[in-house]
């Protein structure tokens, strides 16, 4: 699948921006995940992003994942600002 090759890039972006507070990731068994579910952070987020099923589209999903705005405004990042780069 062509888009699968971009998963590592999006995984790094989501991980970095989540840890910086720019975005939040939620998981739920109901829609909408950001209202009905739990925020996923730390190793739980790492596990979620490493699961190939998290990246698949399903016509009738059994779980929902939502990326929402975080508590900080997104601004231009300086090199080394991501915790992974430190």
C-alpha positions as CSV (number, residue, x, y, z in Angstrom):
1,X,0.0,0.0,0.0
2,X,1.4,3.3,-1.1
3,X,0.3,5.3,2.0
4,X,1.8,2.7,4.4
5,X,5.3,4.0,3.6
6,X,4.3,7.4,5.2
7,X,3.3,5.8,8.6
8,X,6.8,6.1,10.2
9,X,6.8,9.9,9.3
10,X,3.3,10.4,10.8
11,X,4.2,8.3,13.8
12,X,7.2,10.6,14.6
13,X,5.1,13.7,14.0
14,X,2.2,12.6,16.2
15,X,4.6,11.4,19.0
16,X,6.6,14.6,19.0
17,X,3.6,17.0,18.8
18,X,1.7,15.0,21.5
19,X,4.6,15.2,23.9
20,X,4.9,18.9,23.3
21,X,1.2,19.5,24.0
22,X,0.3,20.6,20.4
23,X,-2.1,17.7,19.9
24,X,-3.9,15.1,21.9
25,X,-4.8,11.6,20.8
26,X,-7.9,9.8,22.0
27,X,-9.2,6.2,21.7
28,X,-12.7,5.0,22.2
29,X,-15.1,2.2,21.3
30,X,-17.7,4.9,20.4
31,X,-17.8,8.0,18.2
32,X,-16.6,10.7,18.8
33,X,-13.5,9.5,20.5
34,X,-12.4,12.9,21.9
35,X,-15.7,13.1,23.9
36,X,-16.3,9.4,24.8
37,X,-12.8,8.0,25.1
38,X,-9.6,8.3,26.9
39,X,-6.5,10.3,26.1
40,X,-3.6,8.1,25.0
41,X,-0.1,9.2,26.1
42,X,3.3,7.8,26.8
43,X,3.9,4.1,26.1
44,X,0.2,3.7,25.4
45,X,0.6,6.1,22.5
46,X,3.7,4.3,21.3
47,X,1.8,1.0,21.3
48,X,-1.2,2.5,19.5
49,X,0.9,4.0,16.7
50,X,2.9,0.8,16.4
51,X,-0.3,-1.2,15.8
52,X,-0.9,-1.6,12.1
53,X,-4.6,-1.8,12.8
54,X,-4.5,1.8,14.0
55,X,-3.7,2.9,10.5
56,X,-6.4,0.9,8.7
57,X,-9.6,2.3,7.3
58,X,-12.7,0.3,8.1
59,X,-16.2,0.9,6.8
60,X,-17.7,-0.2,10.2
61,X,-15.0,0.4,12.8
62,X,-15.1,-1.2,16.3
63,X,-12.8,1.5,17.7
64,X,-12.2,5.1,17.1
65,X,-9.0,7.1,17.2
66,X,-9.0,10.9,17.2
67,X,-6.2,13.5,16.9
68,X,-7.4,16.8,18.4
69,X,-5.8,20.1,19.3
70,X,-3.7,20.2,22.4
71,X,-3.2,22.8,25.1
72,X,-0.4,24.7,23.2
73,X,-0.5,26.6,20.0
74,X,1.5,25.1,17.2
75,X,4.3,27.4,16.2
76,X,7.4,27.0,14.1
77,X,9.6,24.5,15.8
78,X,13.3,25.1,16.4
79,X,15.7,22.2,15.7
80,X,16.0,20.0,18.8
81,X,12.7,21.1,20.2
82,X,11.1,17.6,20.0
83,X,12.0,15.5,23.1
84,X,13.2,12.7,20.8
85,X,15.8,15.1,19.3
86,X,17.3,16.0,22.7
